[in-house]
Amino acid sequence: CSRAFVKLETLTTITLEEREKFEELAIQIFSKYSPDEPKCETYPCPGKQCREQVTEYDTHCRSCGVNFQVCVASGRSILAKEYYACKPCKHKMLEVEIQREGLRFCALCHAPIERKPVPGA
């Protein structure tokens, strides 16, 4: 919810009066109820010899500096090799997101997802 207010307050299509109303509403809500951001899963950093834990939405490791690709379907970091790379736009999606959402098209460019048939399936 707090992220939504930040987005609302930074919209370029609203007036100064609307922006101030959003700010006042956010202050009223969050001074009464503290912001509660959802828990993120943590994973071991895939960097060589790095023992840090990173969250599923980190874009890089604060310890070793390795950068992570981002899944265009979920916004989560790609920390393992189980991903699909779209041939036209070259962006990646986690396999688990494709299966969970039943995606048939790239979340970014909408090209059909071309899956290789699994032997024996």
C-alpha positions, 0 to 999 in steps of 0.5 A: 500500500505504501508503494502505491502511494509513492507511485500516486504521488509521483504521477506526472498527470495529476495536479499539485492539489491532487498530489497534496491530497494523496500526501495528506491521505498517506500521512493519515493512514500511515500515522495510524497504521504502520506500513506492512510490506509483504515478507520476501523469500530469501535465497543464497546469492548465486555469486561465486564463493558468496554466502550472503542471502538475497531476497527474491526482488533484489537486483544485485548482491550487496556483498559481492556485487553480482547483478541479477536478471529480472523476470518480466512476468513477476519482477522477481530476480532470476537466481537459478537456471530455470528460466525461459528467454524470449527469442524476439525480445531476449527478456527472461521469465521464470519457468515457475511463473510461466507455469503458475500463470499459464502464460502462452505469450511473453509478458513484455513483447507478447510473442508466443512462448515457444517451448521445446517438447520434453522427451517422454512427456 
